[in-house]
């Protein structure tokens, strides 16, 4: 949980400042993820992909429940966009 002071500073930032902060954090994370032996780096990115896939699956399931979307149509983001629109 972020402290109130931190949240307040973030809220007072311009969109450009928030983008800069995001890019700086992404660059440092990328460096950390891509350092080390090739096999270790591959495992890190495989794990990230698994986490992303699981998150996307949960989002699809929630959208299906919320909008009564046909499960077969949840295989692509275009199908979800069409159903939700």
N, CA, C and O atoms as a CHARMM CRD file, in Angstrom:
* protein
*
  340
    1    1 UNK  N      0.84100  -1.17400   0.00000 PROA 1      0.00000
    2    1 UNK  CA     0.00000   0.00000   0.00000 PROA 1      0.00000
    3    1 UNK  C      0.88900   1.24100   0.00000 PROA 1      0.00000
    4    1 UNK  O      1.87000   1.31800   0.74000 PROA 1      0.00000
    5    2 UNK  N      0.53800   2.18500  -0.82100 PROA 2      0.00000
    6    2 UNK  CA     1.30600   3.42200  -0.89000 PROA 2      0.00000
    7    2 UNK  C      0.86100   4.39200   0.19600 PROA 2      0.00000
    8    2 UNK  O     -0.30400   4.43600   0.58800 PROA 2      0.00000
    9    3 UNK  N      1.81800   5.15400   0.65700 PROA 3      0.00000
   10    3 UNK  CA     1.49400   6.18200   1.65800 PROA 3      0.00000
   11    3 UNK  C      0.69800   7.30300   0.99700 PROA 3      0.00000
   12    3 UNK  O      0.78500   7.51000  -0.21400 PROA 3      0.00000
   13    4 UNK  N     -0.07000   8.01700   1.79700 PROA 4      0.00000
   14    4 UNK  CA    -0.87900   9.13200   1.29000 PROA 4      0.00000
   15    4 UNK  C     -0.02300  10.18200   0.59600 PROA 4      0.00000
   16    4 UNK  O     -0.42000  10.72900  -0.43300 PROA 4      0.00000
   17    5 UNK  N      1.15900  10.46600   1.15900 PROA 5      0.00000
   18    5 UNK  CA     2.04000  11.48000   0.55400 PROA 5      0.00000
   19    5 UNK  C      2.46300  11.05100  -0.84700 PROA 5      0.00000
   20    5 UNK  O      2.50700  11.86500  -1.77000 PROA 5      0.00000
   21    6 UNK  N      2.77200   9.77000  -0.99400 PROA 6      0.00000
   22    6 UNK  CA     3.19400   9.24900  -2.29100 PROA 6      0.00000
   23    6 UNK  C      2.05300   9.33800  -3.29800 PROA 6      0.00000
   24    6 UNK  O      2.25400   9.74800  -4.44200 PROA 6      0.00000
   25    7 UNK  N      0.86700   8.95700  -2.87000 PROA 7      0.00000
   26    7 UNK  CA    -0.29900   9.04600  -3.75100 PROA 7      0.00000
   27    7 UNK  C     -0.57600  10.49200  -4.15800 PROA 7      0.00000
   28    7 UNK  O     -0.88700  10.76800  -5.31700 PROA 7      0.00000
   29    8 UNK  N     -0.46200  11.39500  -3.21900 PROA 8      0.00000
   30    8 UNK  CA    -0.72000  12.80100  -3.50500 PROA 8      0.00000
   31    8 UNK  C      0.28700  13.34600  -4.52200 PROA 8      0.00000
   32    8 UNK  O     -0.08700  14.05800  -5.45300 PROA 8      0.00000
   33    9 UNK  N      1.56500  13.00500  -4.33600 PROA 9      0.00000
   34    9 UNK  CA     2.58300  13.44400  -5.30600 PROA 9      0.00000
   35    9 UNK  C      2.28600  12.88700  -6.69000 PROA 9      0.00000
   36    9 UNK  O      2.41900  13.59100  -7.69100 PROA 9      0.00000
   37   10 UNK  N      1.88300  11.62400  -6.74400 PROA 10     0.00000
   38   10 UNK  CA     1.57800  10.99900  -8.02800 PROA 10     0.00000
   39   10 UNK  C      0.38400  11.69100  -8.69200 PROA 10     0.00000
   40   10 UNK  O      0.39900  11.93300  -9.89900 PROA 10     0.00000
   41   11 UNK  N     -0.62200  12.00100  -7.92400 PROA 11     0.00000
   42   11 UNK  CA    -1.81600  12.66500  -8.46300 PROA 11     0.00000
   43   11 UNK  C     -1.50400  14.06500  -8.98900 PROA 11     0.00000
   44   11 UNK  O     -2.17300  14.55400  -9.89900 PROA 11     0.00000
   45   12 UNK  N     -0.50000  14.69700  -8.42300 PROA 12     0.00000
   46   12 UNK  CA    -0.14600  16.05500  -8.84200 PROA 12     0.00000
   47   12 UNK  C      0.76600  16.07100 -10.06700 PROA 12     0.00000
   48   12 UNK  O      1.01100  17.13200 -10.64000 PROA 12     0.00000
   49   13 UNK  N      1.26500  14.91700 -10.47100 PROA 13     0.00000
   50   13 UNK  CA     2.13500  14.84200 -11.64800 PROA 13     0.00000
   51   13 UNK  C      1.32700  15.08900 -12.91400 PROA 13     0.00000
   52   13 UNK  O      0.13400  14.79300 -12.98500 PROA 13     0.00000
   53   14 UNK  N      2.00600  15.63600 -13.90100 PROA 14     0.00000
   54   14 UNK  CA     1.39100  15.76700 -15.21300 PROA 14     0.00000
   55   14 UNK  C      1.41600  14.39200 -15.88900 PROA 14     0.00000
   56   14 UNK  O      2.16600  13.51200 -15.46600 PROA 14     0.00000
   57   15 UNK  N      0.61200  14.20300 -16.92300 PROA 15     0.00000
   58   15 UNK  CA     0.67500  12.92800 -17.65000 PROA 15     0.00000
   59   15 UNK  C      2.08500  12.62800 -18.17400 PROA 15     0.00000
   60   15 UNK  O      2.51200  11.47300 -18.18000 PROA 15     0.00000
   61   16 UNK  N      2.79300  13.64700 -18.60600 PROA 16     0.00000
   62   16 UNK  CA     4.16200  13.46000 -19.08400 PROA 16     0.00000
   63   16 UNK  C      5.10100  12.99000 -17.98400 PROA 16     0.00000
   64   16 UNK  O      5.96300  12.14200 -18.22000 PROA 16     0.00000
   65   17 UNK  N      4.94200  13.52700 -16.79900 PROA 17     0.00000
   66   17 UNK  CA     5.76900  13.10200 -15.66300 PROA 17     0.00000
   67   17 UNK  C      5.47200  11.65500 -15.27900 PROA 17     0.00000
   68   17 UNK  O      6.38100  10.88700 -14.96300 PROA 17     0.00000
   69   18 UNK  N      4.19700  11.29500 -15.31000 PROA 18     0.00000
   70   18 UNK  CA     3.83400   9.91200 -14.99100 PROA 18     0.00000
   71   18 UNK  C      4.37900   8.95200 -16.05100 PROA 18     0.00000
   72   18 UNK  O      4.84500   7.85900 -15.72700 PROA 18     0.00000
   73   19 UNK  N      4.31700   9.36400 -17.30900 PROA 19     0.00000
   74   19 UNK  CA     4.87200   8.53200 -18.37600 PROA 19     0.00000
   75   19 UNK  C      6.37500   8.36400 -18.20000 PROA 19     0.00000
   76   19 UNK  O      6.89500   7.25800 -18.34900 PROA 19     0.00000
   77   20 UNK  N      7.07500   9.43900 -17.88600 PROA 20     0.00000
   78   20 UNK  CA     8.51900   9.37300 -17.67300 PROA 20     0.00000
   79   20 UNK  C      8.84200   8.40900 -16.53000 PROA 20     0.00000
   80   20 UNK  O      9.75700   7.59400 -16.64400 PROA 20     0.00000
   81   21 UNK  N      8.10200   8.50000 -15.44500 PROA 21     0.00000
   82   21 UNK  CA     8.29900   7.61000 -14.30800 PROA 21     0.00000
   83   21 UNK  C      8.09200   6.14700 -14.73800 PROA 21     0.00000
   84   21 UNK  O      8.88600   5.27300 -14.38900 PROA 21     0.00000
   85   22 UNK  N      7.03500   5.89800 -15.48400 PROA 22     0.00000
   86   22 UNK  CA     6.74100   4.54700 -15.96100 PROA 22     0.00000
   87   22 UNK  C      7.86000   4.02000 -16.85300 PROA 22     0.00000
   88   22 UNK  O      8.29300   2.87800 -16.69600 PROA 22     0.00000
   89   23 UNK  N      8.32800   4.84000 -17.78000 PROA 23     0.00000
   90   23 UNK  CA     9.40000   4.42000 -18.68600 PROA 23     0.00000
   91   23 UNK  C     10.69800   4.15500 -17.93100 PROA 23     0.00000
   92   23 UNK  O     11.39600   3.18200 -18.21700 PROA 23     0.00000
   93   24 UNK  N     11.02200   5.00900 -16.97400 PROA 24     0.00000
   94   24 UNK  CA    12.23900   4.79800 -16.18000 PROA 24     0.00000
   95   24 UNK  C     12.17100   3.48600 -15.40200 PROA 24     0.00000
   96   24 UNK  O     13.14700   2.73700 -15.35600 PROA 24     0.00000
   97   25 UNK  N     11.02300   3.20800 -14.79300 PROA 25     0.00000
   98   25 UNK  CA    10.86500   1.96200 -14.04700 PROA 25     0.00000
   99   25 UNK  C     10.91000   0.75300 -14.98800 PROA 25     0.00000
  100   25 UNK  O     11.46100  -0.29100 -14.63900 PROA 25     0.00000
  101   26 UNK  N     10.33400   0.90000 -16.16700 PROA 26     0.00000
  102   26 UNK  CA    10.35000  -0.19800 -17.14500 PROA 26     0.00000
  103   26 UNK  C     11.76800  -0.49900 -17.60600 PROA 26     0.00000
  104   26 UNK  O     12.14900  -1.66200 -17.73800 PROA 26     0.00000
  105   27 UNK  N     12.54800   0.54500 -17.85200 PROA 27     0.00000
  106   27 UNK  CA    13.93500   0.34100 -18.28900 PROA 27     0.00000
  107   27 UNK  C     14.74200  -0.41100 -17.23400 PROA 27     0.00000
  108   27 UNK  O     15.48400  -1.33700 -17.56000 PROA 27     0.00000
  109   28 UNK  N     14.59900  -0.01700 -15.98400 PROA 28     0.00000
  110   28 UNK  CA    15.37400  -0.68300 -14.93500 PROA 28     0.00000
  111   28 UNK  C     14.90400  -2.12000 -14.75500 PROA 28     0.00000
  112   28 UNK  O     15.71800  -3.00900 -14.50400 PROA 28     0.00000
  113   29 UNK  N     13.60000  -2.36000 -14.88000 PROA 29     0.00000
  114   29 UNK  CA    13.08900  -3.72800 -14.76400 PROA 29     0.00000
  115   29 UNK  C     13.58800  -4.57600 -15.93500 PROA 29     0.00000
  116   29 UNK  O     13.95100  -5.73800 -15.75100 PROA 29     0.00000
  117   30 UNK  N     13.60600  -4.00100 -17.12500 PROA 30     0.00000
  118   30 UNK  CA    14.07700  -4.73400 -18.30000 PROA 30     0.00000
  119   30 UNK  C     15.53400  -5.15300 -18.12100 PROA 30     0.00000
  120   30 UNK  O     15.90700  -6.28500 -18.43100 PROA 30     0.00000
  121   31 UNK  N     16.33900  -4.24800 -17.62800 PROA 31     0.00000
  122   31 UNK  CA    17.75500  -4.58400 -17.41000 PROA 31     0.00000
  123   31 UNK  C     17.88800  -5.75100 -16.44300 PROA 31     0.00000
  124   31 UNK  O     18.67000  -6.67200 -16.68100 PROA 31     0.00000
  125   32 UNK  N     17.13000  -5.71800 -15.35500 PROA 32     0.00000
  126   32 UNK  CA    17.21400  -6.78400 -14.36300 PROA 32     0.00000
  127   32 UNK  C     16.71400  -8.11200 -14.93600 PROA 32     0.00000
  128   32 UNK  O     17.28600  -9.16500 -14.65500 PROA 32     0.00000
  129   33 UNK  N     15.65200  -8.06200 -15.73500 PROA 33     0.00000
  130   33 UNK  CA    15.09900  -9.28700 -16.31100 PROA 33     0.00000
  131   33 UNK  C     16.02100  -9.91400 -17.34700 PROA 33     0.00000
  132   33 UNK  O     16.06800 -11.13800 -17.47700 PROA 33     0.00000
  133   34 UNK  N     16.74700  -9.09300 -18.07600 PROA 34     0.00000
  134   34 UNK  CA    17.53900  -9.61200 -19.19500 PROA 34     0.00000
  135   34 UNK  C     18.99300  -9.91400 -18.83800 PROA 34     0.00000
  136   34 UNK  O     19.77600 -10.29600 -19.70700 PROA 34     0.00000
  137   35 UNK  N     19.35800  -9.74600 -17.57100 PROA 35     0.00000
  138   35 UNK  CA    20.72600 -10.05300 -17.15100 PROA 35     0.00000
  139   35 UNK  C     20.82600 -11.50200 -16.69200 PROA 35     0.00000
  140   35 UNK  O     19.87800 -12.06300 -16.14300 PROA 35     0.00000
  141   36 UNK  N     21.98700 -12.09300 -16.92700 PROA 36     0.00000
  142   36 UNK  CA    22.23800 -13.44300 -16.45200 PROA 36     0.00000
  143   36 UNK  C     22.37100 -14.43400 -17.58900 PROA 36     0.00000
  144   36 UNK  O     22.29700 -14.06400 -18.76000 PROA 36     0.00000
  145   37 UNK  N     22.56800 -15.69600 -17.23800 PROA 37     0.00000
  146   37 UNK  CA    22.70800 -16.73500 -18.25500 PROA 37     0.00000
  147   37 UNK  C     21.44700 -16.84100 -19.11900 PROA 37     0.00000
  148   37 UNK  O     20.34000 -16.56900 -18.65600 PROA 37     0.00000
  149   38 UNK  N     21.63200 -17.23200 -20.35700 PROA 38     0.00000
  150   38 UNK  CA    20.52300 -17.29300 -21.30800 PROA 38     0.00000
  151   38 UNK  C     19.36900 -18.15900 -20.79700 PROA 38     0.00000
  152   38 UNK  O     18.20500 -17.79400 -20.95700 PROA 38     0.00000
  153   39 UNK  N     19.68200 -19.28500 -20.19400 PROA 39     0.00000
  154   39 UNK  CA    18.63600 -20.18900 -19.70300 PROA 39     0.00000
  155   39 UNK  C     17.80900 -19.53500 -18.59000 PROA 39     0.00000
  156   39 UNK  O     16.59200 -19.71000 -18.53000 PROA 39     0.00000
  157   40 UNK  N     18.46700 -18.79200 -17.72400 PROA 40     0.00000
  158   40 UNK  CA    17.77000 -18.09800 -16.63000 PROA 40     0.00000
  159   40 UNK  C     16.85800 -17.00700 -17.20200 PROA 40     0.00000
  160   40 UNK  O     15.72000 -16.85000 -16.76100 PROA 40     0.00000
  161   41 UNK  N     17.35800 -16.26700 -18.17400 PROA 41     0.00000
  162   41 UNK  CA    16.56500 -15.20500 -18.80300 PROA 41     0.00000
  163   41 UNK  C     15.33600 -15.81100 -19.48600 PROA 41     0.00000
  164   41 UNK  O     14.23300 -15.27500 -19.37700 PROA 41     0.00000
  165   42 UNK  N     15.53200 -16.93300 -20.19400 PROA 42     0.00000
  166   42 UNK  CA    14.40000 -17.59400 -20.85200 PROA 42     0.00000
  167   42 UNK  C     13.34800 -18.01800 -19.84000 PROA 42     0.00000
  168   42 UNK  O     12.15100 -17.85300 -20.07500 PROA 42     0.00000
  169   43 UNK  N     13.79700 -18.56600 -18.70700 PROA 43     0.00000
  170   43 UNK  CA    12.85200 -18.98000 -17.67500 PROA 43     0.00000
  171   43 UNK  C     12.08600 -17.79600 -17.10200 PROA 43     0.00000
  172   43 UNK  O     10.88900 -17.90000 -16.83400 PROA 43     0.00000
  173   44 UNK  N     12.76400 -16.68200 -16.91600 PROA 44     0.00000
  174   44 UNK  CA    12.08800 -15.47600 -16.39700 PROA 44     0.00000
  175   44 UNK  C     10.97700 -15.03600 -17.34000 PROA 44     0.00000
  176   44 UNK  O      9.85400 -14.76700 -16.91300 PROA 44     0.00000
  177   45 UNK  N     11.30300 -14.96500 -18.62700 PROA 45     0.00000
  178   45 UNK  CA    10.31400 -14.50000 -19.58800 PROA 45     0.00000
  179   45 UNK  C      9.19700 -15.52000 -19.79300 PROA 45     0.00000
  180   45 UNK  O      8.05300 -15.14000 -20.04200 PROA 45     0.00000
  181   46 UNK  N      9.51400 -16.80400 -19.69100 PROA 46     0.00000
  182   46 UNK  CA     8.48600 -17.82900 -19.75900 PROA 46     0.00000
  183   46 UNK  C      7.52100 -17.66600 -18.59100 PROA 46     0.00000
  184   46 UNK  O      6.30700 -17.75800 -18.77000 PROA 46     0.00000
  185   47 UNK  N      8.04700 -17.42700 -17.41000 PROA 47     0.00000
  186   47 UNK  CA     7.21100 -17.21600 -16.22500 PROA 47     0.00000
  187   47 UNK  C      6.32700 -15.98400 -16.38600 PROA 47     0.00000
  188   47 UNK  O      5.14600 -16.01700 -16.04200 PROA 47     0.00000
  189   48 UNK  N      6.89400 -14.89900 -16.90700 PROA 48     0.00000
  190   48 UNK  CA     6.09500 -13.69700 -17.15600 PROA 48     0.00000
  191   48 UNK  C      4.96700 -13.99400 -18.13000 PROA 48     0.00000
  192   48 UNK  O      3.83800 -13.54500 -17.93200 PROA 48     0.00000
  193   49 UNK  N      5.26700 -14.75300 -19.18500 PROA 49     0.00000
  194   49 UNK  CA     4.25200 -15.10800 -20.17100 PROA 49     0.00000
  195   49 UNK  C      3.14100 -15.93200 -19.52500 PROA 49     0.00000
  196   49 UNK  O      1.96100 -15.72000 -19.80400 PROA 49     0.00000
  197   50 UNK  N      3.52400 -16.87400 -18.66200 PROA 50     0.00000
  198   50 UNK  CA     2.52200 -17.69000 -17.96100 PROA 50     0.00000
  199   50 UNK  C      1.63000 -16.81600 -17.07900 PROA 50     0.00000
  200   50 UNK  O      0.41300 -17.00000 -17.04300 PROA 50     0.00000
  201   51 UNK  N      2.23600 -15.87100 -16.37300 PROA 51     0.00000
  202   51 UNK  CA     1.45300 -14.97700 -15.52000 PROA 51     0.00000
  203   51 UNK  C      0.52000 -14.10200 -16.35400 PROA 51     0.00000
  204   51 UNK  O     -0.62700 -13.87500 -15.97000 PROA 51     0.00000
  205   52 UNK  N      1.00900 -13.61300 -17.49100 PROA 52     0.00000
  206   52 UNK  CA     0.17400 -12.79700 -18.37600 PROA 52     0.00000
  207   52 UNK  C     -0.98600 -13.61400 -18.93000 PROA 52     0.00000
  208   52 UNK  O     -2.11900 -13.13600 -18.98300 PROA 52     0.00000
  209   53 UNK  N     -0.70000 -14.86000 -19.34700 PROA 53     0.00000
  210   53 UNK  CA    -1.74900 -15.72200 -19.87900 PROA 53     0.00000
  211   53 UNK  C     -2.82900 -15.99000 -18.83000 PROA 53     0.00000
  212   53 UNK  O     -4.02000 -15.95700 -19.13900 PROA 53     0.00000
  213   54 UNK  N     -2.41500 -16.25200 -17.60200 PROA 54     0.00000
  214   54 UNK  CA    -3.37100 -16.49800 -16.52800 PROA 54     0.00000
  215   54 UNK  C     -4.21900 -15.25500 -16.25000 PROA 54     0.00000
  216   54 UNK  O     -5.43300 -15.35100 -16.07200 PROA 54     0.00000
  217   55 UNK  N     -3.57600 -14.10500 -16.21600 PROA 55     0.00000
  218   55 UNK  CA    -4.31300 -12.86300 -15.99400 PROA 55     0.00000
  219   55 UNK  C     -5.31500 -12.62300 -17.12300 PROA 55     0.00000
  220   55 UNK  O     -6.46200 -12.25300 -16.86900 PROA 55     0.00000
  221   56 UNK  N     -4.88500 -12.83500 -18.36800 PROA 56     0.00000
  222   56 UNK  CA    -5.78100 -12.64600 -19.50800 PROA 56     0.00000
  223   56 UNK  C     -6.95700 -13.62400 -19.45200 PROA 56     0.00000
  224   56 UNK  O     -8.08900 -13.26100 -19.77400 PROA 56     0.00000
  225   57 UNK  N     -6.68500 -14.84900 -19.04800 PROA 57     0.00000
  226   57 UNK  CA    -7.74400 -15.85000 -18.92000 PROA 57     0.00000
  227   57 UNK  C     -8.76900 -15.40000 -17.87900 PROA 57     0.00000
  228   57 UNK  O     -9.97500 -15.51800 -18.09500 PROA 57     0.00000
  229   58 UNK  N     -8.28700 -14.88900 -16.76000 PROA 58     0.00000
  230   58 UNK  CA    -9.20300 -14.42300 -15.71500 PROA 58     0.00000
  231   58 UNK  C    -10.02000 -13.22200 -16.18400 PROA 58     0.00000
  232   58 UNK  O    -11.19700 -13.10100 -15.84500 PROA 58     0.00000
  233   59 UNK  N     -9.40800 -12.34400 -16.95400 PROA 59     0.00000
  234   59 UNK  CA   -10.13800 -11.20000 -17.50300 PROA 59     0.00000
  235   59 UNK  C    -11.22800 -11.69200 -18.44700 PROA 59     0.00000
  236   59 UNK  O    -12.36300 -11.21700 -18.39200 PROA 59     0.00000
  237   60 UNK  N    -10.88400 -12.64600 -19.31500 PROA 60     0.00000
  238   60 UNK  CA   -11.87200 -13.21300 -20.23400 PROA 60     0.00000
  239   60 UNK  C    -13.03200 -13.83000 -19.46800 PROA 60     0.00000
  240   60 UNK  O    -14.19400 -13.61800 -19.81700 PROA 60     0.00000
  241   61 UNK  N    -12.72200 -14.58800 -18.43200 PROA 61     0.00000
  242   61 UNK  CA   -13.77300 -15.22100 -17.64000 PROA 61     0.00000
  243   61 UNK  C    -14.68300 -14.17800 -16.99000 PROA 61     0.00000
  244   61 UNK  O    -15.90300 -14.33700 -16.95700 PROA 61     0.00000
  245   62 UNK  N    -14.07900 -13.12100 -16.48000 PROA 62     0.00000
  246   62 UNK  CA   -14.88000 -12.05900 -15.85500 PROA 62     0.00000
  247   62 UNK  C    -15.75600 -11.35800 -16.89200 PROA 62     0.00000
  248   62 UNK  O    -16.91200 -11.04100 -16.61400 PROA 62     0.00000
  249   63 UNK  N    -15.21600 -11.11600 -18.07700 PROA 63     0.00000
  250   63 UNK  CA   -16.01300 -10.48700 -19.13600 PROA 63     0.00000
  251   63 UNK  C    -17.15600 -11.39700 -19.57500 PROA 63     0.00000
  252   63 UNK  O    -18.27100 -10.93500 -19.81700 PROA 63     0.00000
  253   64 UNK  N    -16.87200 -12.68400 -19.67700 PROA 64     0.00000
  254   64 UNK  CA   -17.93300 -13.62300 -20.06200 PROA 64     0.00000
  255   64 UNK  C    -19.06500 -13.59400 -19.04600 PROA 64     0.00000
  256   64 UNK  O    -20.24100 -13.58300 -19.41000 PROA 64     0.00000
  257   65 UNK  N    -18.69600 -13.58400 -17.75900 PROA 65     0.00000
  258   65 UNK  CA   -19.72300 -13.54400 -16.71600 PROA 65     0.00000
  259   65 UNK  C    -20.48700 -12.22100 -16.73900 PROA 65     0.00000
  260   65 UNK  O    -21.71300 -12.20000 -16.63000 PROA 65     0.00000
  261   66 UNK  N    -19.76000 -11.13600 -16.88100 PROA 66     0.00000
  262   66 UNK  CA   -20.38000  -9.81500 -16.80700 PROA 66     0.00000
  263   66 UNK  C    -21.25600  -9.50200 -18.01600 PROA 66     0.00000
  264   66 UNK  O    -22.28500  -8.84000 -17.87900 PROA 66     0.00000
  265   67 UNK  N    -20.85800  -9.97100 -19.19600 PROA 67     0.00000
  266   67 UNK  CA   -21.57100  -9.60700 -20.41500 PROA 67     0.00000
  267   67 UNK  C    -22.19200 -10.80100 -21.12700 PROA 67     0.00000
  268   67 UNK  O    -22.67000 -10.67800 -22.25500 PROA 67     0.00000
  269   68 UNK  N    -22.18500 -11.95800 -20.46800 PROA 68     0.00000
  270   68 UNK  CA   -22.74900 -13.17600 -21.05700 PROA 68     0.00000
  271   68 UNK  C    -22.18000 -13.43600 -22.44900 PROA 68     0.00000
  272   68 UNK  O    -22.91500 -13.69200 -23.40300 PROA 68     0.00000
  273   69 UNK  N    -20.85600 -13.36300 -22.53900 PROA 69     0.00000
  274   69 UNK  CA   -20.17200 -13.57300 -23.81800 PROA 69     0.00000
  275   69 UNK  C    -20.00500 -15.06900 -24.05100 PROA 69     0.00000
  276   69 UNK  O    -19.68900 -15.81900 -23.12900 PROA 69     0.00000
  277   70 UNK  N    -20.22000 -15.49300 -25.29200 PROA 70     0.00000
  278   70 UNK  CA   -20.01500 -16.88200 -25.67700 PROA 70     0.00000
  279   70 UNK  C    -18.55400 -17.25300 -25.44800 PROA 70     0.00000
  280   70 UNK  O    -17.67200 -16.55700 -25.95100 PROA 70     0.00000
  281   71 UNK  N    -18.25900 -18.34400 -24.69600 PROA 71     0.00000
  282   71 UNK  CA   -16.87300 -18.73200 -24.40900 PROA 71     0.00000
  283   71 UNK  C    -16.01200 -18.89900 -25.65800 PROA 71     0.00000
  284   71 UNK  O    -14.81500 -18.61400 -25.62100 PROA 71     0.00000
  285   72 UNK  N    -16.59600 -19.35100 -26.75000 PROA 72     0.00000
  286   72 UNK  CA   -15.81100 -19.53900 -27.97900 PROA 72     0.00000
  287   72 UNK  C    -15.30800 -18.21800 -28.53300 PROA 72     0.00000
  288   72 UNK  O    -14.27800 -18.17800 -29.20700 PROA 72     0.00000
  289   73 UNK  N    -16.02200 -17.14000 -28.25700 PROA 73     0.00000
  290   73 UNK  CA   -15.60800 -15.84400 -28.80400 PROA 73     0.00000
  291   73 UNK  C    -14.50200 -15.19300 -27.99000 PROA 73     0.00000
  292   73 UNK  O    -13.96800 -14.16100 -28.39700 PROA 73     0.00000
  293   74 UNK  N    -14.14800 -15.77000 -26.85500 PROA 74     0.00000
  294   74 UNK  CA   -13.15700 -15.17000 -25.97400 PROA 74     0.00000
  295   74 UNK  C    -11.73600 -15.56800 -26.35600 PROA 74     0.00000
  296   74 UNK  O    -10.79700 -15.30100 -25.60500 PROA 74     0.00000
  297   75 UNK  N    -11.57100 -16.18800 -27.49000 PROA 75     0.00000
  298   75 UNK  CA   -10.23400 -16.61200 -27.89000 PROA 75     0.00000
  299   75 UNK  C     -9.42900 -15.48600 -28.52200 PROA 75     0.00000
  300   75 UNK  O     -8.21800 -15.61400 -28.70000 PROA 75     0.00000
  301   76 UNK  N    -10.08100 -14.40000 -28.85700 PROA 76     0.00000
  302   76 UNK  CA    -9.33200 -13.27700 -29.42100 PROA 76     0.00000
  303   76 UNK  C     -9.83100 -11.97100 -28.83600 PROA 76     0.00000
  304   76 UNK  O    -10.99600 -11.84500 -28.46000 PROA 76     0.00000
  305   77 UNK  N     -8.93700 -11.00900 -28.76500 PROA 77     0.00000
  306   77 UNK  CA    -9.31500  -9.71500 -28.20500 PROA 77     0.00000
  307   77 UNK  C    -10.32200  -9.00500 -29.08900 PROA 77     0.00000
  308   77 UNK  O    -11.13600  -8.23100 -28.58500 PROA 77     0.00000
  309   78 UNK  N    -10.29000  -9.24900 -30.40700 PROA 78     0.00000
  310   78 UNK  CA   -11.26200  -8.61700 -31.30200 PROA 78     0.00000
  311   78 UNK  C    -12.66800  -9.09000 -30.97100 PROA 78     0.00000
  312   78 UNK  O    -13.60800  -8.29600 -30.98900 PROA 78     0.00000
  313   79 UNK  N    -12.82400 -10.37900 -30.66900 PROA 79     0.00000
  314   79 UNK  CA   -14.12700 -10.91000 -30.32900 PROA 79     0.00000
  315   79 UNK  C    -14.66400 -10.26100 -29.06000 PROA 79     0.00000
  316   79 UNK  O    -15.84700  -9.93000 -28.97700 PROA 79     0.00000
  317   80 UNK  N    -13.79800 -10.08200 -28.08100 PROA 80     0.00000
  318   80 UNK  CA   -14.21000  -9.44000 -26.82500 PROA 80     0.00000
  319   80 UNK  C    -14.62000  -8.00400 -27.10200 PROA 80     0.00000
  320   80 UNK  O    -15.66000  -7.55000 -26.62600 PROA 80     0.00000
  321   81 UNK  N    -13.80300  -7.28000 -27.87400 PROA 81     0.00000
  322   81 UNK  CA   -14.12600  -5.90500 -28.19800 PROA 81     0.00000
  323   81 UNK  C    -15.48900  -5.81000 -28.88700 PROA 81     0.00000
  324   81 UNK  O    -16.27700  -4.91400 -28.58200 PROA 81     0.00000
  325   82 UNK  N    -15.77100  -6.73300 -29.81700 PROA 82     0.00000
  326   82 UNK  CA   -17.04700  -6.72700 -30.53500 PROA 82     0.00000
  327   82 UNK  C    -18.21100  -6.97200 -29.58900 PROA 82     0.00000
  328   82 UNK  O    -19.24900  -6.31900 -29.69800 PROA 82     0.00000
  329   83 UNK  N    -18.04700  -7.91500 -28.65400 PROA 83     0.00000
  330   83 UNK  CA   -19.11100  -8.25200 -27.73200 PROA 83     0.00000
  331   83 UNK  C    -19.38600  -7.12800 -26.74600 PROA 83     0.00000
  332   83 UNK  O    -20.54100  -6.86800 -26.40900 PROA 83     0.00000
  333   84 UNK  N    -18.34500  -6.46400 -26.28600 PROA 84     0.00000
  334   84 UNK  CA   -18.48400  -5.43700 -25.25900 PROA 84     0.00000
  335   84 UNK  C    -19.00500  -4.14300 -25.86200 PROA 84     0.00000
  336   84 UNK  O    -19.72700  -3.40300 -25.19400 PROA 84     0.00000
  337   85 UNK  N    -18.65900  -3.85800 -27.09800 PROA 85     0.00000
  338   85 UNK  CA   -19.06400  -2.59500 -27.74600 PROA 85     0.00000
  339   85 UNK  C    -20.52600  -2.48200 -27.97800 PROA 85     0.00000
  340   85 UNK  O    -20.99100  -1.47500 -28.51200 PROA 85     0.00000
